[in-house]
């Protein structure tokens, strides 16, 4: 079981069904099956493109993200890997034990000096492969903060603007647009000087699966501009709250005094797993359990608005399961403990109380906000009156800690955004 407290939470058949559907979504986020379809012993195939490993003297791996070591382990089991470098979040233990892989732990979601060290080690590593070699990039969620080389600003300034945008409710496209235009490696710059052939296999943790947004397009390119970055900072009234160096750098870019990020990819990039895969697997599992199903994909925006959208799709029929996926945002105004999934469940609990449904939402990476929970599950028996008090402090974790419903998985070694359900069993 990926949900560690499954038995504790599954107190009746309804919650057991709900949690088993969530469990199916978690399982679908694991990259093993997707990589198994792509990487074979003698070749790699994505769509019609086939790359034969025998054409190259050596195959190197550069893996960055929450799924970096799992993706590397799977790739290593499927074909010959000569050497690799793997960058993981601080809180993740590694499952790699082969000496040929250098494992580096770095910072998420805010870059630190560890992120700079990790980036420089990757840059040095990429000087090793020769023209006759192949580099296999394995990219997953979290990569944007795990590797960082600020451009024109200090690390501290980049930390400040990242924190500000995350707390302001900016979506990942907006946050990563700023990151790319304050970076020497993002937006495809990491691979600009690569001296050999390479290919990048990517797990999508963004709505729309845009390769220039996932991991800030580190092995791809960038379809945003300095003008877009300026608009984003103005949208969130950030001009007077961010360091002057950040604003100055962006303005210089809008005037053409700083080169734009690359607009064409230097190497092929392929999305191999998405949030849709999780939702589709959950749908199949729910139907096997006897539920009529409906799905909603690409949910984003403030959690309160997302809860309203979800509630409009709920019907009153028995044995009904609404399955949803995406990545809402939270505007942080309080100093509490919580995450977007836990807040979403509280908003849904308020809106769907009369429907007597079970609702749940989790982050597929197993980490929701500043908590150790993946998300939460709730039903109509839980108290409604105190909810607003917890929401106004962004303290959803304490609500569920008091009344029950926190879902724990620990880091799952994957990240395909968030998944959830609203379920009614006859």
Secondary structure, DSSP 8 states (H G I E B T S, - for coil): --STTHHHH--SHHHHHHHHHHHHHHHHH-SHHHHHHHB-SSEEEETTEEEEGGGSS-EEEEEESTTHHHHHHHHHHHS---EEEEEEETT-------TTEEEEEE-SSS--HHHHHHHHHHHHHTTT--TT-EEEEEE-TTHHHHS--BSSS-HHHHHHHHHHHHHHT--HHHHHHHHHTTBSSTTTGGGTT--SEEEEEEE--STT--TTTGGGGTTS-----HHHHHHHHHHTT-TTTS-HHHHHHHHHHHTTSS----SS-SSEEEEEE-HHHHHHHHHHHHHHTT-EEEEEEEEEEEHHHHHHHHHHT----SSEEEEEEEEEE----S-----HHHHHHHHHHHHTGGGT-EEEEEETTS--TTSS--EEEE-TTS-STTHHHHHTTT-HHHHHHHHS-EE-----S----EEEEEEE--
